[in-house]
Amino acid sequence: MKKLATAILLLFFSNAANSQITIVTGDFATGGDTLRVSTTNSAPANTSLATNGLNALWDYSALVPASQDIDTFLSVASTGAIYSIYFANFGFNSNRANIAARGLDLSAAGGAVPITDVYNFFYNSSANYKQVGFGANISGVSTPVPYGNKDIVYNFPCNYGNVDSSDSNYSINVPSQGYAEGQQHRVNHVDGWGTVITPFGTFNALRVVSELTGSDSVFISSFGFGFSFPRTKTREYKWLTTNGDIPVLQINVNVNGQNETVTSIRYRDIYRDLTVGLTNNSQPIDARILPNPSSGGTVTIELSNLKNGQCEIGVYAINGTLLKNITKNAVEGRIALDELNEMASGYYTINVRGELGTASLNWLKK
């Protein structure tokens, strides 16, 4: 009888340890948090994004980082006077925010207007976690850009089986130069709970799959015309844990019909010595991309550093979404990219980093 009671207790605690968790507002980062993240674009061969459902096991313990970053979260007050007022956390403010994070430098009006020093602004409440807009230096001016409709990243409480959606949009107008507008449709589905294993550890987790579609429009005053184009359809697979601050693992993919192509993998991690492999040189170097505009075929990046070396090339949509991550060797400062031939028509930002230095380019695919 004692053995039977012990077995029952062990079974109870085993099931409790692997039971479904609930994600709420307090499980995310706040201003002042800094989190180390490892990144790669290569998933282990024995993993499948199709795994979902009850008490699932997602084993990504074999992930190998290609680089590491620090995610830094800020108070709204620390982003400067203009943003502190515009995104102030007051109940009457439709753009209220209580957390900020650095974002990716972009471009507007067909690449003619650089958008730098980007901050993304979020409001985390008991109801949801949403992006309310962003701020950036546009033509030398600190400019708040609110979302007309907010992007609901998560609804709370977050439980297995939840499905929700949101539509968001923004508009940037630069007098005498042009404007850019963007619309996005997000569908969130909590499609599984269970155990996720990464090099950082083993965690009880909920998996949230976010499907993103949208479009962008640009008008260039100097050309006197504009056009619209659809965004590449993407999915974000995110594993959330209690008190995790950010997804303990996130895998982003591009979607083409029934096919998915992994563009990035990010996961919480400890410091790791990455001196073996890609060596990063933070020194900016001059570069150009040819042909630009391009209507197809091989695109070549030419670097002023006429040496050989390994580089990572990130291809970003006008809204900052990473669409493609490519690792290539430069030969005498030239990088041939057949991979860009498959990109849809539109404006893109191409970031290059690696042994030879860093560069950021704007590119138009006709």
C-alpha distance (Angstrom), angle and dihedral (degrees) to the residues before:
residue distance angle dihedral
M1 . . .
K2 3.82 . .
K3 3.83 90.2 .
L4 3.80 90.4 49.9
A5 3.81 91.7 50.5
T6 3.80 90.8 49.0
A7 3.81 91.1 50.2
I8 3.79 90.9 50.5
L9 3.80 91.3 50.0
L10 3.81 91.7 48.7
L11 3.79 90.5 49.6
F12 3.81 90.6 48.8
F13 3.79 94.5 51.3
S14 3.81 91.8 43.2
N15 3.80 91.0 54.6
A16 3.81 91.1 44.1
A17 3.80 91.3 52.6
N18 3.80 90.5 53.5
S19 3.80 98.6 38.7
Q20 3.78 123.7 123.9
I21 3.80 116.2 -80.7
T22 3.81 128.2 -148.4
I23 3.81 121.6 -134.7
V24 3.81 118.5 -145.1
T25 3.80 139.0 170.8
G26 3.82 94.7 -80.5
D27 3.80 93.1 60.3
F28 3.83 92.8 76.1
A29 3.79 134.5 80.8
T30 3.79 123.1 -88.6
G31 3.80 132.5 -157.1
G32 3.78 112.0 -59.7
D33 3.81 96.5 29.2
T34 3.80 117.3 129.8
L35 3.80 119.3 -168.8
R36 3.79 129.5 -173.7
V37 3.79 114.1 -131.7
S38 3.79 130.2 -171.8
T39 3.80 118.9 -150.0
T40 3.79 135.5 -161.4
N41 3.81 137.5 147.5
S42 3.80 97.6 -143.0
A43 3.81 119.8 90.1
P44 3.82 121.8 -160.0
A45 3.80 112.2 -94.8
N46 3.81 94.4 -121.8
T47 3.82 96.1 57.7
S48 3.79 128.5 94.9
L49 3.78 129.8 -165.3
A50 3.81 87.8 -153.6
T51 3.83 91.0 75.5
N52 3.81 109.6 108.0
G53 3.79 141.7 126.1
L54 3.80 131.9 74.8
N55 3.81 123.2 -5.1
A56 3.81 91.8 -9.1
L57 3.79 123.9 178.0
W58 3.80 118.2 -138.7
D59 3.80 109.7 -174.7
Y60 3.80 111.7 -168.3
S61 3.80 94.7 149.4
A62 3.83 90.7 123.6
L63 3.82 94.4 64.1
V64 3.81 113.0 130.6
P65 3.83 117.4 -157.8
A66 3.79 120.3 -126.9
S67 3.81 92.8 -172.4
Q68 3.79 142.3 -7.9
D69 3.80 132.6 -133.1
I70 3.80 137.4 -179.7
D71 3.81 116.8 -124.0
T72 3.81 106.2 -148.3
F73 3.80 121.9 -165.9
L74 3.79 120.0 -160.9
S75 3.76 140.1 -165.4
V76 3.80 113.4 -109.8
A77 3.81 89.3 -119.8
S78 3.81 91.3 61.3
T79 3.84 93.9 59.9
G80 3.82 95.9 73.6
A81 3.79 139.8 -82.9
I82 3.81 98.2 -76.3
Y83 3.81 95.8 50.9
S84 3.81 92.3 39.9
I85 3.79 89.4 60.8
Y86 3.79 99.0 37.5
F87 3.82 95.4 47.3
A88 3.82 95.4 32.3
N89 3.79 114.7 154.1
F90 3.80 98.5 -115.8
G91 3.78 124.2 134.8
F92 3.81 93.4 -125.2
N93 3.83 92.7 52.7
S94 3.81 111.4 97.1
N95 3.83 88.1 -161.3
R96 3.80 96.5 48.7
A97 3.80 115.9 152.2
N98 3.80 134.2 -179.7
I99 3.80 101.3 -173.2
A100 3.79 136.9 38.7
A101 3.79 135.9 -168.7
R102 3.80 133.7 -171.7
G103 3.79 113.6 -100.4
L104 3.78 139.0 -161.3
D105 3.80 121.2 -78.2
L106 3.81 109.6 -111.9
S107 3.80 140.4 175.0
A108 3.81 135.3 -124.9
A109 3.79 136.8 -162.1
G110 3.77 93.3 38.1
G111 3.79 95.0 -47.8
A112 3.82 93.2 -53.1
V113 3.82 93.1 110.7
P114 3.82 118.6 53.1
I115 3.81 116.4 -143.8
T116 3.80 108.9 -156.5
D117 3.82 140.0 163.5
V118 3.80 90.1 37.6
Y119 3.81 122.2 -169.3
N120 3.80 121.9 -173.4
F121 3.80 115.3 -149.1
F122 3.81 124.9 -149.7
Y123 3.79 137.5 -179.4
N124 3.80 115.6 -146.6
S125 3.81 113.0 -166.8
S126 3.78 138.3 154.9
A127 3.83 87.8 -92.8
N128 3.79 102.6 48.3
Y129 3.79 150.4 -30.1
K130 3.80 110.6 -113.1
Q131 3.78 141.0 167.3
V132 3.79 109.5 -124.6
G133 3.80 97.8 -176.0
F134 3.77 144.1 -65.8
G135 3.78 140.1 -103.5
A136 3.78 128.2 -141.0
N137 3.77 146.6 162.5
I138 3.81 103.1 -98.4
S139 3.80 116.0 -178.3
G140 3.80 88.9 -19.8
V141 3.81 96.1 -50.0
S142 3.81 126.6 108.6
T143 3.80 100.4 -123.0
P144 3.83 127.8 -172.7
V145 3.82 111.6 -144.5
P146 3.82 111.0 -166.7
Y147 3.77 123.6 -163.1
G148 3.78 109.8 -118.4
N149 3.80 88.4 -147.2
K150 3.79 115.1 21.9
D151 3.80 124.8 -117.1
I152 3.83 106.5 -119.7
V153 3.80 102.8 -150.2
Y154 3.84 94.7 176.5
N155 3.80 135.4 3.2
F156 3.84 118.3 -147.5
P157 2.89 137.8 -95.2
C158 3.78 89.1 35.9
N159 3.82 110.8 -154.5
Y160 3.78 137.6 162.4
G161 3.80 111.9 -79.1
N162 3.81 96.5 25.9
V163 3.82 116.0 141.2
D164 3.80 124.2 -176.4
S165 3.79 140.3 150.4
S166 3.78 140.9 -158.1
D167 3.80 139.5 -172.1
S168 3.80 121.6 -142.7
N169 3.79 135.7 178.4
Y170 3.79 143.2 177.2
S171 3.80 139.1 -171.9
I172 3.82 131.0 -155.6
N173 3.79 118.9 -166.1
V174 3.81 120.7 -172.4
P175 3.83 111.0 -175.3
S176 3.82 114.7 -121.1
Q177 3.81 91.4 2.7
G178 3.79 109.1 62.7
Y179 3.76 144.9 -101.0
A180 3.77 141.3 -100.1
E181 3.79 128.7 -153.3
G182 3.77 131.2 -174.2
Q183 3.80 136.8 -170.5
Q184 3.80 127.5 -168.7
H185 3.80 135.6 -173.0
R186 3.82 116.7 -159.1
V187 3.80 126.5 -168.1
N188 3.82 116.9 -171.7
H189 3.79 122.5 -163.5
V190 3.80 123.7 179.3
D191 3.78 93.9 -149.8
G192 3.80 103.8 167.9
W193 3.77 149.8 14.0
G194 3.76 130.7 -162.0
T195 3.80 139.7 84.8
V196 3.80 126.5 -24.9
I197 3.80 121.5 -167.5
T198 3.81 122.4 -161.5
P199 3.82 132.8 159.1
F200 3.84 85.0 -92.9
G201 3.82 94.4 60.5
T202 3.82 147.5 -79.5
F203 3.81 119.1 -63.4
N204 3.79 143.0 176.8
A205 3.79 102.9 -119.4
L206 3.78 149.1 175.6
R207 3.80 117.0 -140.3
V208 3.80 117.7 -139.6
V209 3.81 118.5 -168.8
S210 3.81 114.0 -160.4
E211 3.80 118.6 -167.2
L212 3.81 114.2 -160.5
T213 3.80 128.4 -165.1
G214 3.79 130.6 161.5
S215 3.77 148.6 123.9
D216 3.79 140.6 -114.5
S217 3.79 133.0 -146.4
V218 3.79 128.8 -162.0
F219 3.79 133.9 -175.1
I220 3.81 121.5 -167.1
S221 3.78 112.6 -157.8
S222 3.81 95.3 -159.7
F223 3.81 90.0 55.3
G224 3.80 94.5 40.3
F225 3.81 95.1 -136.1
G226 3.79 142.7 78.1
F227 3.76 140.4 -169.8
S228 3.80 143.3 -164.0
F229 3.78 130.2 -129.7
P230 3.81 135.2 179.1
R231 3.79 121.7 -108.9
T232 3.76 120.5 -119.3
K233 3.80 109.3 -94.2
T234 3.81 110.2 -110.7
R235 3.80 140.0 -178.4
E236 3.79 128.5 -153.1
Y237 3.80 116.3 -155.0
K238 3.82 106.9 -161.4
W239 3.79 128.9 -177.9
L240 3.83 111.0 -156.0
T241 3.80 124.7 -163.5
T242 3.79 134.3 -173.3
N243 3.84 109.5 -84.5
G244 3.82 88.3 -1.5
D245 3.87 94.5 137.1
I246 3.83 90.2 -154.3
P247 3.82 131.9 15.4
V248 3.79 107.1 -62.8
L249 3.82 84.6 -141.7
Q250 3.81 131.2 13.4
I251 3.80 126.6 -179.1
N252 3.81 118.9 -172.9
V253 3.80 122.0 -161.8
N254 3.78 138.5 -178.9
V255 3.80 113.9 -128.5
N256 3.81 123.9 -141.2
G257 3.80 110.3 171.4
Q258 3.81 105.7 -58.2
N259 3.80 93.1 -18.5
E260 3.80 125.7 97.0
T261 3.81 125.4 -163.2
V262 3.80 118.1 -163.2
T263 3.82 111.3 -126.8
S264 3.80 101.1 172.6
I265 3.79 143.1 -1.3
R266 3.82 120.1 -159.6
Y267 3.78 127.1 178.9
R268 3.81 139.2 168.7
D269 3.77 109.7 -98.9
I270 3.78 148.3 157.5
Y271 3.79 124.5 -107.2
R272 3.79 111.4 -70.7
D273 3.80 129.5 -174.0
L274 3.80 105.0 -116.5
T275 3.79 97.0 174.8
V276 3.80 87.1 117.5
G277 3.80 106.3 75.4
L278 3.79 127.1 9.4
T279 3.80 112.9 23.4
N280 3.79 114.4 -156.1
N281 3.79 123.1 -142.6
S282 3.82 111.1 -166.9
Q283 3.83 93.4 -163.2
P284 3.84 109.8 117.8
I285 3.81 114.3 -127.2
D286 3.80 133.0 -170.9
A287 3.79 115.6 -99.9
R288 3.77 142.2 162.6
I289 3.80 135.6 -162.7
L290 3.80 121.7 -136.5
P291 2.94 134.3 -124.3
N292 3.79 97.6 23.4
P293 3.01 113.5 -162.0
S294 3.79 94.7 32.1
S295 3.78 128.6 -168.1
G296 3.80 96.1 -171.6
G297 3.76 144.6 -54.4
T298 3.78 128.9 74.0
V299 3.80 117.6 -14.9
T300 3.80 118.8 -156.3
I301 3.79 129.7 -154.6
E302 3.79 113.0 -153.2
L303 3.81 116.8 -159.4
S304 3.79 125.0 -160.6
N305 3.81 87.9 -133.8
L306 3.82 98.7 80.4
K307 3.79 95.7 -158.6
N308 3.79 138.4 107.1
G309 3.79 119.5 -100.1
Q310 3.79 146.7 131.6
C311 3.81 117.4 -90.9
E312 3.81 138.2 -177.3
I313 3.81 114.6 -139.9
G314 3.81 118.1 -160.7
V315 3.82 118.1 -164.8
Y316 3.82 113.0 -156.8
A317 3.80 132.8 -171.6
I318 3.79 119.9 -127.7
N319 3.83 89.6 -94.5
G320 3.82 92.8 54.1
T321 3.81 98.4 -101.5
L322 3.80 112.3 148.0
L323 3.81 106.2 -123.5
K324 3.77 102.4 171.4
N325 3.81 137.1 10.2
I326 3.82 115.8 -162.4
T327 3.81 131.1 -177.6
K328 3.82 113.4 -156.2
N329 3.78 140.6 157.7
A330 3.80 117.9 -116.5
V331 3.80 113.2 -137.9
E332 3.80 112.2 -155.2
G333 3.79 88.5 -21.8
R334 3.81 95.7 -51.3
I335 3.81 125.7 115.9
A336 3.82 117.6 -170.5
L337 3.82 113.1 -153.4
D338 3.79 116.6 -167.3
E339 3.82 86.3 162.1
L340 3.83 92.2 76.2
N341 3.81 91.9 62.6
E342 3.82 89.7 80.4
M343 3.82 94.5 54.8
A344 3.80 117.6 114.0
S345 3.81 120.4 -115.5
G346 3.79 112.1 -77.0
Y347 3.80 147.5 85.0
Y348 3.80 118.8 -63.5
T349 3.79 139.1 -178.1
I350 3.82 113.8 -133.4
N351 3.82 114.9 -159.2
V352 3.80 119.0 -167.6
R353 3.81 124.7 -168.0
G354 3.75 135.1 161.2
E355 3.76 144.7 89.6
L356 3.81 94.2 -25.0
G357 3.82 97.5 49.4
T358 3.81 137.9 -95.7
A359 3.80 133.9 -63.1
S360 3.82 137.4 171.6
L361 3.81 120.9 -152.2
N362 3.80 137.3 -179.8
W363 3.80 116.2 -137.6
L364 3.81 134.2 -175.3
K365 3.82 121.0 -150.7
K366 3.81 110.2 -163.2
